[in-house]
């Protein structure tokens, strides 16, 4: 998945999950 190349693995997944759940993302490496 291309987002994993652009973002740290957790933050990439978190960003997608937060978007789908319509909630603010909880970034680990902000």
Backbone bond lengths (Angstrom), bond angles and torsions (degrees), N, CA, C in turn:
res aa  C-N    CA-C-N  psi(-1)  N-CA   C-N-CA  omega(-1)  CA-C   N-CA-C  phi
1 X - - - 1.467 - - 1.521 108.96 -
2 X 1.304 116.39 133.82 1.465 119.40 -169.40 1.524 113.87 -69.05
3 X 1.339 118.60 -27.65 1.464 119.93 -179.27 1.524 111.63 -62.78
4 X 1.324 117.24 -30.44 1.460 119.87 -179.54 1.520 111.52 -66.60
5 X 1.325 116.75 -21.16 1.458 120.04 177.46 1.524 111.19 -81.21
6 X 1.319 116.73 -23.54 1.461 120.81 -176.48 1.523 112.01 -95.69
7 X 1.314 116.77 -30.82 1.461 121.69 -175.90 1.520 109.59 -125.66
8 X 1.331 117.19 156.75 1.468 119.42 169.44 1.528 109.81 -55.27
9 X 1.315 116.76 148.66 1.460 120.84 -170.52 1.531 112.14 -54.15
10 X 1.329 117.03 -48.53 1.468 119.49 -177.88 1.516 111.17 -61.94
11 X 1.323 116.74 -48.46 1.456 119.81 -175.44 1.527 111.27 -65.32
12 X 1.319 117.31 -34.05 1.453 119.63 176.99 1.517 111.54 -63.87
13 X 1.325 116.23 -47.08 1.462 120.81 179.09 1.521 110.06 -67.10
14 X 1.312 117.47 -42.82 1.456 121.74 -179.80 1.518 111.06 -61.10
15 X 1.315 116.58 -41.50 1.461 119.36 179.23 1.522 112.12 -61.32
16 X 1.333 116.21 -41.63 1.464 120.55 179.33 1.525 110.23 -67.93
17 X 1.332 116.82 -46.50 1.461 119.97 -178.59 1.519 111.01 -63.21
18 X 1.329 116.65 -42.90 1.460 120.43 179.55 1.525 110.50 -61.95
19 X 1.331 116.40 -41.91 1.461 120.39 178.94 1.529 110.70 -62.67
20 X 1.321 116.96 -45.25 1.461 120.57 -178.30 1.524 111.39 -68.08
21 X 1.330 117.17 -32.96 1.461 121.65 -179.70 1.523 111.85 -88.69
22 X 1.341 116.22 -1.48 1.468 122.41 179.48 1.523 111.26 55.22
23 X 1.335 114.85 49.97 1.464 121.06 177.55 1.523 107.85 -135.01
24 X 1.331 116.83 161.23 1.468 118.82 177.51 1.524 110.44 -66.89
25 X 1.334 118.51 138.52 1.460 120.69 176.82 1.524 111.33 -70.89
26 X 1.323 116.11 148.09 1.467 121.65 176.46 1.521 107.40 -106.16
27 X 1.330 116.35 90.66 1.459 121.21 -175.38 1.523 110.58 -72.91
28 X 1.334 116.87 137.49 1.461 122.60 174.16 1.526 110.58 -89.73
29 X 1.340 116.88 -38.24 1.465 121.78 -175.19 1.520 109.84 -116.40
30 X 1.326 115.88 59.44 1.467 119.95 -176.46 1.524 110.14 -76.59
